[in-house]
Amino acid sequence: MSCSSCSTNKSGVPNGCKSNGNCASGTCGSGNKLAVFDWLSNMTLPTGEAPFNIFEVRFKNGRKHFYKNPENLTLSMGDVVAVEGSSGHDVGIVSLAGELVRVQMKKRKITADSDEVKKIYRKASQKDIDVWQTARDREQETQRKGREIISRLGLKMKLSDVEYQGDGTKATFYYTADERVDFRQLIRDLASAFSIRVEMRQVGMRQEAARLGGIGSCGRELCCSTWLTDFRKVNTAAARYQQLSLNPLKLAGQCGKLKCCLNYELDTYLDALQSFPKQDKVLKTEKGDAVFVKMDIFKKLLWYTYKEESFKWYKLSLDQVQEIIELNKNNELALPLEEYELEITEEVSVDFENVVGQDSLTRFDIPKKGRKNNRRKKRTPTNKKEAEKQPSTPTSKKPKKKPQVKPAKTEGGQKTEKKRVDNRKPKPKNNPRSRKPKPEGNTAEKPQAQNKKPKNQRRKNNNQRKKNNNDNKNNTNNEK
C-alpha cells in the first residue's frame, strides 16, 4: 500500500518522504491522476474464491493499462514489473490490484478477453530498472533535438512530450497540430538521429495541458491533470447562460480553449433561468417600450431601459416584470418603470463590522481632501492691515484689558467715589469687512510725515555723509 518512508517511528510520528504532498516513490497513490485507494486490501476473500488476476499498471504522465498475470506472481501495489509491449517489453509500476480492478475495467468498458489486456512477464530485475532509468534520462535531450528537426523541416506542428519504452528501443512522440501534417520525412530523420523506432501520436490541446500540468486562475492545480478524464465540449453558450462577458482572455484556459469549469454550474443556471422571461421580450408602458439590459439570476433582479432614453436603466424584480408581461398580453399598458423601481426595497447588508477595533478594508477608497484651503487659513499675516482683516481664532484671542479703577482722594485724605478709566483702544470707525464704498466727503487723507524722505534720496544722503567723513579725516591727517 505504501513505501517504507511513509511508516511511523517509535513515537508515532510519520517519517514522510519530504516530497511536499506528492509521493516520491510513486507507490502511495497520492499525486497520481485518478489514484484509487484499495479499501478492500485488508479483507479476505470468501472460501473457494480466487483473487482477480488482472492488475492495473501505471506509466509516465499517469498513463494506465490493464495486464494479466498468467504466471500467478505475488504482486502488490508499488511493485515494478516488466510487461508486454508492442515490440519488446516495457517497465511500469502496479497501481491497483484486487477486486477494484474489475470495477475500473467495467467503467472503461474493457473485458477480460480483450486484446488490450496484455501480459505481465516478471518482476523487474535491477538490470531492467537501470535500462529504464537511462531511457528516461534521454527523453529531455531527445525532445530538444526533435524540435530542432521539426523547425528545420518547416512543419506546422508542436512537439509536446517524448516517452521512451522500458527497454529503450522505441520512443513515442506526442505532438499537437491544427492541420494535417505529413511527417514521413520527420520519422526517417528521427530514426536515423536516435537509432530507435519512432511512433508519432497526435493529442488535443486539452490532453497536452493535462500532460504538462500547471496552476489555473483559481489558484489550484489544473483539473485535467488531476482528476478530469473525459473532456466534454465547451461552447460559448455556457458563458451566455451564466451572464459572463465573452472575453477570451478570461474564459480561456492554459490549453487555449474554453475552460472546462464553465460546464460545472451550467445545469444550476439553466434550472434558475426557467422562471425568467426571454431576453428579447419588450415591455410596453405608458412612457414607451422598454428592452432588456441585464439580469441577476440568484437575486431575481432585471434591468430594463427605454428605447428612446437608453442612458438610464431601471431595476425591476422578477414578479414586477411578469406582472407587466401579463398586462401586455391583455393589451394594456403598464405604468412607467420609475414607479415600479420605487417599490423595490433593499435590505442593507453589513459587510464589515468593527468589533475588535480594526480598520475598514475600504478606508483607502475615499479620496483625500485638498490642502490648499488649509494652507491659506494657517498663513500668518504679514502686515497690520491683514491682521485686522483676518478674523481672530479662539486660540489667537488676547485677553481684553479691563478698565483700571483709580481711587479719588479728597483733601482730608479720605477715599471718595471711584472713577473708571478706560484704557482700551478705540475701534476703527470704518469696518474693513463692509463692502460698501466710503463716502468721498468723509475720507481724510493721512498727512505724510514731513521728515520722511523717499528711499532713493535717503541712500544719496548717506553716501554723501560717508564721503564728507572720509574727506575730513584726510584733511586732519594732512594738517598733522
C-alpha positions in Angstrom: 0.0 0.0 0.0 2.8 2.5 0.9 6.5 2.8 0.8 8.7 2.4 3.9 9.3 6.2 4.1 5.6 6.8 5.0 5.7 4.5 8.0 5.8 5.9 11.6 8.6 5.8 14.1 8.6 4.7 17.7 7.0 7.9 18.9 4.1 7.6 16.4 5.3 10.5 14.2 5.2 9.7 10.4 8.6 9.7 8.7 7.5 11.0 5.3 9.5 11.2 2.1 9.8 15.1 2.1 8.1 15.4 -1.2 5.5 18.0 -0.1 2.3 16.2 -0.9 3.4 14.0 -3.8 4.8 10.5 -3.2 8.4 10.4 -4.3 8.4 6.7 -4.8 5.1 6.7 -6.7 3.6 3.9 -4.6 1.3 5.7 -2.3 -1.2 6.7 -5.0 -1.1 10.4 -4.0 -0.3 12.8 -6.8 -1.3 10.3 -9.5 -4.1 11.0 -11.8 -7.3 9.2 -10.6 -5.4 7.3 -7.9 -7.7 4.7 -6.3 -7.4 3.7 -2.7 -7.7 0.0 -2.3 -10.1 -0.2 0.7 -10.6 -4.0 0.1 -6.9 -4.8 0.6 -7.4 -5.9 4.3 -10.5 -8.1 3.5 -10.2 -11.8 2.9 -12.0 -13.4 0.0 -14.7 -16.0 0.6 -13.7 -19.6 0.6 -13.1 -21.1 -2.8 -12.9 -17.6 -4.4 -9.7 -17.0 -6.5 -8.3 -13.4 -6.5 -8.8 -11.4 -9.6 -5.8 -12.0 -11.8 -5.6 -8.7 -13.7 -3.6 -5.7 -12.5 -3.5 -2.0 -13.3 -0.1 -0.7 -14.3 0.9 3.0 -14.4 3.4 4.5 -16.7 4.7 8.1 -17.4 2.3 11.0 -17.0 -0.5 8.9 -15.5 -0.9 6.6 -18.4 -2.5 3.3 -17.2 -3.3 -0.1 -18.8 -4.5 -3.4 -17.6 -2.3 -6.6 -17.7 -2.9 -10.3 -17.0 -0.8 -12.3 -14.5 -0.5 -15.7 -16.2 2.4 -16.7 -14.1 0.5 -16.1 -10.8 3.2 -13.9 -9.4 2.7 -12.4 -5.9 2.3 -8.7 -6.7 1.2 -5.8 -4.6 0.8 -2.1 -5.2 4.1 -0.3 -5.8 5.9 -3.2 -7.4 8.0 -2.5 -10.5 7.1 -5.1 -13.3 8.2 -5.8 -16.8 5.1 -6.1 -19.1 4.5 -6.8 -22.7 5.0 -4.0 -25.2 4.2 -3.5 -28.9 7.7 -4.9 -29.6 9.9 -5.9 -26.7 8.9 -5.1 -23.1 8.0 -2.1 -21.1 8.5 -1.2 -17.4 5.8 0.2 -15.1 4.5 0.3 -11.6 1.5 -1.6 -10.2 -1.1 1.0 -9.2 -4.1 -1.2 -8.3 -4.8 -4.8 -7.6 -7.7 -7.0 -6.5 -11.5 -6.6 -7.0 -11.3 -2.8 -7.6 -9.5 -3.5 -10.9 -12.7 -5.3 -12.1 -14.7 -2.1 -11.2 -12.3 0.1 -13.2 -12.4 -2.2 -16.2 -16.2 -2.1 -16.2 -16.1 1.7 -16.0 -13.8 1.9 -19.1 -15.8 -0.9 -20.8 -12.9 -3.3 -21.2 -13.5 -7.0 -21.0 -11.0 -9.6 -19.6 -10.8 -11.3 -23.1 -10.0 -8.0 -24.9 -6.8 -7.6 -27.0 -6.0 -4.5 -25.0 -5.2 -6.6 -21.9 -1.6 -7.9 -22.3 0.7 -10.0 -20.1 3.0 -9.4 -17.2 6.3 -11.0 -17.8 8.1 -10.8 -14.5 9.0 -8.5 -11.6 11.6 -6.1 -12.9 15.2 -7.0 -12.1 17.9 -4.5 -11.3 19.1 -4.6 -14.9 15.6 -3.8 -16.2 15.4 -0.9 -13.8 18.8 0.5 -14.9 17.9 0.4 -18.6 14.6 2.0 -17.8 16.2 4.9 -15.9 18.8 5.5 -18.6 16.0 5.6 -21.2 14.0 8.1 -19.1 17.1 10.3 -18.8 17.3 10.6 -22.6 13.8 12.0 -23.0 14.6 15.7 -22.5 17.5 15.7 -24.9 15.5 13.8 -27.5 12.7 16.3 -27.2 15.1 19.2 -27.8 16.7 17.7 -30.8 13.3 16.6 -32.2 12.1 20.3 -32.1 15.2 21.3 -34.0 14.5 18.8 -36.7 10.8 19.9 -36.9 11.8 23.6 -37.3 14.4 22.7 -40.0 11.8 20.8 -42.0 9.3 23.7 -41.6 6.4 21.5 -40.3 3.4 23.2 -38.6 3.3 21.1 -35.5 4.4 21.3 -31.9 6.2 18.5 -30.1 4.9 18.4 -26.5 6.4 15.3 -25.0 8.6 12.2 -25.6 8.2 8.9 -23.8 10.7 6.0 -24.1 9.7 2.4 -23.8 11.2 0.5 -20.8 13.8 -1.4 -22.9 14.9 1.8 -24.7 14.2 0.5 -28.2 11.2 2.6 -29.0 10.1 6.2 -28.4 6.6 7.8 -28.7 6.5 11.4 -29.8 3.3 13.3 -28.7 2.5 16.4 -30.8 -0.3 18.9 -31.5 -1.2 20.4 -34.8 -4.1 22.4 -36.2 -3.9 20.9 -39.7 -2.9 17.6 -41.3 0.9 17.1 -41.2 3.0 14.9 -43.5 5.7 13.7 -41.1 7.1 10.8 -43.2 10.4 12.6 -43.6 10.4 13.5 -40.0 10.2 9.9 -38.9 13.2 9.0 -41.1 15.2 11.8 -39.6 14.3 10.9 -36.0 15.0 7.2 -36.5 18.4 7.9 -38.0 19.3 10.5 -35.4 18.4 8.4 -32.3 18.7 4.8 -33.7 15.3 3.9 -32.3 11.8 3.0 -33.6 9.6 6.1 -33.7 5.9 6.3 -33.1 4.0 9.6 -33.7 0.9 10.2 -31.7 -1.3 13.3 -32.0 -3.1 14.7 -28.9 -5.5 17.6 -28.5 -4.9 20.9 -26.8 -6.6 19.7 -23.6 -4.7 16.4 -23.5 -1.4 18.4 -23.9 -2.3 20.7 -21.0 -3.2 17.6 -18.9 0.2 16.0 -19.6 2.2 19.2 -18.9 0.1 20.3 -15.8 0.1 23.7 -14.2 -1.8 26.1 -11.9 -5.1 27.5 -13.1 -6.6 31.0 -12.5 -8.4 29.7 -9.4 -5.0 29.0 -7.7 -5.4 25.2 -7.8 -3.8 22.6 -10.0 -5.5 22.0 -13.3 -8.5 19.7 -13.3 -7.4 17.9 -16.4 -4.1 17.0 -14.9 -5.5 15.8 -11.5 -8.9 14.1 -11.8 -10.7 15.0 -15.1 -10.5 12.3 -17.8 -13.4 12.9 -20.2 -13.1 16.2 -21.9 -16.5 17.4 -22.9 -17.2 20.1 -25.5 -17.5 23.6 -24.0 -19.4 26.3 -26.0 -19.8 30.0 -25.6 -23.5 29.4 -24.9 -22.4 28.2 -21.4 -20.9 31.6 -20.8 -24.0 33.4 -22.1 -26.3 31.4 -19.8 -24.2 32.4 -16.8 -24.3 36.1 -17.8 -20.5 36.2 -18.3 -18.7 38.7 -20.6 -17.4 37.0 -23.7 -13.8 37.9 -23.0 -11.4 35.2 -24.4 -8.6 36.2 -22.1 -10.7 35.4 -19.0 -12.7 32.4 -20.4 -9.8 30.5 -22.0 -7.5 28.2 -20.0 -3.9 27.2 -20.4 -4.8 25.0 -23.4 -6.2 28.0 -25.3 -9.7 26.5 -25.3 -12.7 27.5 -23.1 -12.3 26.4 -19.5 -13.8 23.1 -18.6 -15.2 24.6 -15.3 -17.8 26.5 -17.3 -19.8 23.3 -17.5 -19.7 22.6 -13.8 -22.5 25.1 -12.8 -24.3 25.2 -16.1 -27.2 22.9 -15.0 -27.8 25.1 -11.9 -28.1 28.2 -14.1 -30.4 26.5 -16.6 -32.7 25.5 -13.8 -32.8 29.0 -12.4 -33.5 30.6 -15.8 -36.7 28.6 -16.4 -38.7 31.1 -14.4 -37.2 34.2 -16.2 -38.8 35.7 -19.3 -36.9 35.7 -22.7 -34.4 38.5 -23.1 -35.9 39.6 -26.4 -39.3 40.4 -24.7 -40.3 44.1 -25.0 -42.2 45.7 -22.1 -44.9 48.2 -23.2 -45.5 51.0 -20.8 -47.3 54.4 -20.9 -44.0 56.1 -21.3 -42.8 53.9 -24.1 -41.3 50.5 -25.0 -38.6 49.1 -22.7 -36.0 46.5 -23.6 -33.8 44.1 -21.6 -30.3 45.1 -20.5 -29.0 42.6 -17.9 -30.1 40.4 -15.0 -29.0 39.0 -11.7 -30.2 35.4 -11.7 -29.9 34.5 -8.0 -31.2 37.8 -6.7 -34.0 37.7 -9.3 -33.5 41.3 -10.5 -33.7 42.6 -14.1 -32.6 45.9 -15.6 -34.6 47.5 -18.4 -34.3 50.7 -20.3 -36.5 52.7 -22.7 -35.6 52.6 -26.4 -35.7 56.4 -26.7 -33.9 57.0 -23.4 -31.3 54.3 -23.2 -29.0 56.3 -20.9 -30.8 55.3 -17.7 -31.5 51.7 -16.5 -34.4 50.8 -14.3 -34.1 47.9 -11.8 -37.2 45.6 -11.5 -37.9 42.4 -9.7 -38.9 39.2 -11.4 -42.5 39.5 -10.1 -42.9 43.0 -11.5 -41.6 42.0 -14.9 -44.1 39.1 -15.0 -46.9 41.4 -14.0 -46.1 43.8 -16.8 -46.0 40.9 -19.3 -49.4 39.8 -18.2 -50.8 43.3 -18.7 -49.3 43.4 -22.2 -51.0 40.1 -23.0 -54.3 41.7 -22.2 -53.5 44.7 -24.5 -53.0 47.0 -21.5 -50.1 49.4 -21.0 -48.2 49.2 -17.7 -47.2 52.2 -15.5 -43.8 53.8 -16.2 -40.8 51.9 -14.9 -40.0 54.7 -12.5 -42.9 53.8 -10.3 -42.1 50.1 -10.3 -38.5 50.9 -9.3 -39.6 52.8 -6.3 -41.4 49.8 -4.9 -38.2 47.8 -4.6 -36.8 47.9 -1.0 -33.3 46.5 -0.5 -32.1 45.3 2.9 -28.8 46.9 4.0 -26.3 44.1 4.5 -23.3 44.9 6.8 -20.2 43.7 5.1 -17.7 44.9 7.8 -18.2 45.3 11.5 -15.5 47.0 13.6 -15.7 44.6 16.5 -12.1 44.4 17.6 -11.2 47.9 16.6 -9.8 47.0 13.2 -9.6 49.4 10.2 -12.1 49.2 7.4 -11.0 47.4 4.3 -12.3 50.2 2.1 -10.5 53.0 4.0 -8.3 53.8 1.1 -11.1 54.2 -1.4 -12.2 57.6 0.0 -10.4 60.4 -1.9 -8.3 62.7 0.1 -9.3 66.4 0.6 -7.3 69.2 -0.8 -4.8 71.0 1.3 -4.7 74.3 -0.4 -7.5 75.9 1.6 -6.0 74.8 4.9 -2.7 76.4 4.0 -4.3 79.7 3.2 -6.1 79.6 6.5 -3.0 78.8 8.5 -0.9 81.6 6.8 0.3 84.2 9.3 -0.5 87.8 8.5 2.5 90.0 7.4 1.0 93.5 7.6 -1.1 95.2 10.2 -3.9 95.6 7.8 -4.1 91.9 7.1 -4.0 91.2 10.8 -7.0 93.5 11.3 -8.9 92.0 8.3 -8.2 88.4 9.3 -10.8 87.0 11.8 -9.3 86.1 15.1 -9.4 82.5 16.0 -10.3 81.3 19.6 -6.6 80.3 20.1 -5.2 83.7 19.0 -7.6 85.8 21.0 -5.9 88.1 23.5 -7.5 88.8 26.8 -9.2 92.2 26.8 -7.8 94.7 29.2 -10.1 95.6 32.0 -10.6 99.3 32.7 -8.4 100.4 35.6 -10.1 101.9 38.6 -8.3 104.7 40.4 -9.5 105.8 43.8 -10.1 109.5 44.1 -8.8 111.2 47.2 -10.3 114.2 49.0 -8.4 117.0 50.7 -8.6 115.2 54.0 -7.1 112.1 52.6 -10.4 110.1 52.7 -11.5 108.0 49.8 -14.4 109.1 47.7 -16.2 107.6 44.7 -14.1 105.6 42.2 -13.7 106.9 38.7 -13.3 104.4 35.9 -10.6 105.0 33.3 -10.9 103.1 30.0 -7.5 102.2 28.5 -8.9 100.2 25.6 -8.1 101.3 22.1 -11.0 102.9 20.2 -12.4 100.7 17.5 -12.0 101.9 13.9 -15.0 103.8 12.6 -14.9 102.2 9.2 -15.4 98.4 9.3 -12.8 96.8 6.9 -15.2 93.9 6.3 -18.0 96.0 5.0 -18.1 96.1 1.2 -19.9 99.4 1.0 -17.8 102.2 -0.6 -16.7 105.0 1.7 -18.3 108.4 1.2 -16.0 110.8 -0.6 -16.6 113.8 1.7 -15.6 111.9 4.9 -12.4 110.5 3.5 -9.5 112.2 5.1 -6.1 111.7 3.6 -3.4 110.9 6.2 -0.8 113.7 6.3 2.5 112.3 5.3 5.3 112.9 7.7 7.4 115.9 6.6 10.6 114.4 7.8 10.2 111.2 5.8 12.1 111.1 2.5 11.9 108.6 -0.3 14.3 105.7 -0.2 16.5 106.8 -3.1 17.0 110.2 -1.6 17.9 108.6 1.8 20.6 106.5 0.1 22.1 109.6 -1.6 22.3 111.4 1.7 24.0 108.5 3.4 26.6 108.2 0.7 27.3 112.0 0.9 27.8 111.7 4.6 30.3 108.9 4.2 32.3 110.9 1.6 32.3 114.0 3.9 33.6 112.0 6.8 36.4 110.5 4.7 37.4 114.0 3.4 37.5 115.4 6.9 39.8 112.5 8.0 42.1 113.1 5.2 42.4 116.9 5.9 43.3 116.3 9.5 46.0 113.8 8.5 47.5 116.4 6.1 47.5 119.1 8.7 49.4 116.9 11.0 
